[in-house]
Amino acid sequence: MITIEKKLSVSSVYSFRNQIPYEDMVFFDIETTGFSPNNTILYLIGCAYYRDNSWNLIQWFADDNTSEKKVLHSFFDFIKDYKVLIHFNGDGFDIPYILKKCAKLGLDYTFDTIESYDIYKKTLPYKKLFKLENFKQKTIEQFLHISRNDTFSGGELIQVYANYLGMKKLEQLKSRNHEISPVKNLEARIQSTNGTSDSSDSSLLLQQLLLHNEEDVQGMLPLTQILAYRDLFDDYYSNINATVEKDQLTIHFTLSSEIPQNVSYGTDLIYFSACGNQALVKIYLYQNELKFFYDNYKDYYYLPKEDTAIHKSVAFYVDKNFRTRAKAANCYSKKTGRFVPQYEELYTPYFKIDYNDKYSYVEVTDEFLHDTEKIKSYVSHILKHLLNK
């Protein structure tokens, strides 16, 4: 096994709202020769950690196909001092792979004493904001303008690792002064399978393997900036200003932290955009007559001619020929005004077009416009609705 340590140059890392100190977190990523731990090799684990005011990298590399246990021992011994293990889709692959590999090798390691924090799972609910072709780590890095030098995929590196093991064996044979013909034959076999690299030096192959993992791990640090988009949906707003402009309710507000790239998203009724730490939501107004439905319809009468309901204490004065017992669907009074939709019962009183409508409307009054807390919760409500569209 080979251990590599170095300092990292990192531009920015998400603050995690100071809930997780950098000193308590460790980022990690693994490299394997396939998906099944039963018949593949775990050949590399890399970790990024914060110490002495800087980010650092440590990697454990299996330089032969018998070093998996050493790699796992070193990894688990290292992470025991940390509280949070951060990764990208590690809950989906890395962690289950390691646990199954430990079971296969007879190691009793678990992740029970460290919290798992999956960047992929944390941000997946918000992926429609980014309008990306997929949600892979490299795709998100491109969205955030995080650059890479590595050009290999994890699948391509499987052959690179096989070439590395073969080249190491070749170099060992040469160093032991074995017969020249077997050495040449082995070298020819290595070169014939070397579809992803023309290197004849194991150290160059090792650099390629380490670089891919290093950039996966190091890339996760600025990649955490994608978590800032989650803050859009957590009511962390200030400087809220709500105005009515023609047929729209427009709400401007300041975010608690800057988002790294501009985003916008919308439907026929709602539009949202954010740039830096500024954002706005526009909601088209319903400017017509709506109905307020009374809950206790058995206490009301419906007046067909007036198309409204009145309480039975008042209906006593109405001719029986001009009133009927109210039903849930016609037990209402009408109101004309300016309204915006709400997709759950956020505020009362609320209004509907018809009784069986799935969502209701809240009236946009001056009081509503100047109620900062109400507007703040309404923004959060609208943004969460957009995610589910």
Residue, then its C-alpha position, 0 to 999 in steps of 0.5 A: m500500500i502507498t500513502i500519499e499526503k498533500k495540501l490542497s488549493v481550494s477557492s471556497v467551501y460552503s459554510f454549512r451555516n456553521q452547524i458543521p465546523y470544517e474540523d469535524m468533517v472529512f470528504f471521501d471518494i473511492e476507486t474500484t475496478g467495478f460495481s460488485p465488491n465480491n469480484t472487484i478490487l477497492y484500489l484507492i480511497g481519498c480523503a480531504y480534511y481541514r487542519d491548521n487552517s488549510w485543506n489537505l488530501i490523504q490517499w491510500f492506494a493498493d499498489d498490488n491486488t492484496s492490499e485492500k485490507k491495509v487500505l480499509h484499515s488506514f481509512f477507518d483508523f483515519i475517519k474515527d476522529y471525525k464526526v461527519l463523512i461527506h461524499f457525493n452519492g456515497d450513500g448509493f455506492d461508496i458506503p455500501y461497497i465498503l461495508k460489503k467489502c469489509a464483510k467479504l474480507g472479514l473486517d468488522y468496520t461500520f459507519d455507525t459512529i460517523e454521520s453520513y452527509d450525501i451532497y447528491k441526496k441533499t441537492l437532488p430535490y432541487k435539480k430542476l433549478f439547474k437545467l442540467e442533462n444529468f446530475k453527475q459530479k462532473t456535470i455539476e462541476q461544469f455548472l459551477h465552473i470547477s475545472r479539472n485536469d483529469t480526462f479519464s472516467g472511472g470506468e476507463l481507469i479500470q484498465v489503467y489500474a490493470n496496466y499498472l499492476g502488470m507494469k509493476k510486475l514487469e518492473q519487479l521481474k526486470s529488477r530481479n534479472h529474470e530471463i529476458s524473453p519472459v519479460k519481453n512477452l509480459e511487456a508485449r501483453i501489457q502494451s496490447t491491452n493498454g487501450t487508455s494509456d500508452s505509458s510504459d512507466s508504472s509511476l505515470l500510470l499511478q499519477q493518472l489513477l491518483l489524479h482522478n481520485e484527487e480531483d473527485v475529492q478536491g472537487m467536492l469542496p467547491l462543489t458544496q457551493i451547490l448546497a447554497y441553493r437549498d437555502l432558497f427554500d428555508d425561509y432565510y430571507s431578509n429585505i423583503n419587499a412585496t409590490v403589485e405591478k399591473d397583473q403580478l405580485t412581485i416579491h424581491f428579497t435578499l438571500s442569506s448567502e450568495i448562490p454561485q450561478n444564476v438560476s431561474y425557473g417558472t410556470d405559467l403562473i409563477y416565475f422565480s430568479a436569483c442572482g448572487n444574494q438577490a432573488l425575486v418571485k413573480i406571481y400572476l394575480y387572479q383579479n376576479e370574483l372568488k368564493f369563500f366557502y363556510d365550513n358549517y354549511k348545515d347552519y346556512y341557507y342558499l339563495p339561488k337568485e342572489d347566488t350566495a349563502i346566508h346564516k339561518s339566523v338571517a334566513f328567517y326573514v327570507d321567503k321560503n320560496f327563495r331559499t334552500r338548505a345549503k350544501a357544502a358546494n353552494c355554501y359561500s359568499k363572493k368577493t371581488g379583489r386581487f388574489v394569489p394562489q396557495y397550494e395548501e391551507l397556509y392562510t385564512p380566509y382563503f377563497k376558491i373558484d369552485y368547491n372542489d378546487k385543489y388549491s385556493y387563493v389568498e387576497v392581496t391586501d395592503e395588510f398582506l403586502h406589509d406583513t413581512e413574516k407572512i410574505k416570507s412564508y409565502v415565498s418559501h411556500i411558492l418555491k417549494h411548490l415550484l420544485n414539485k411541479 
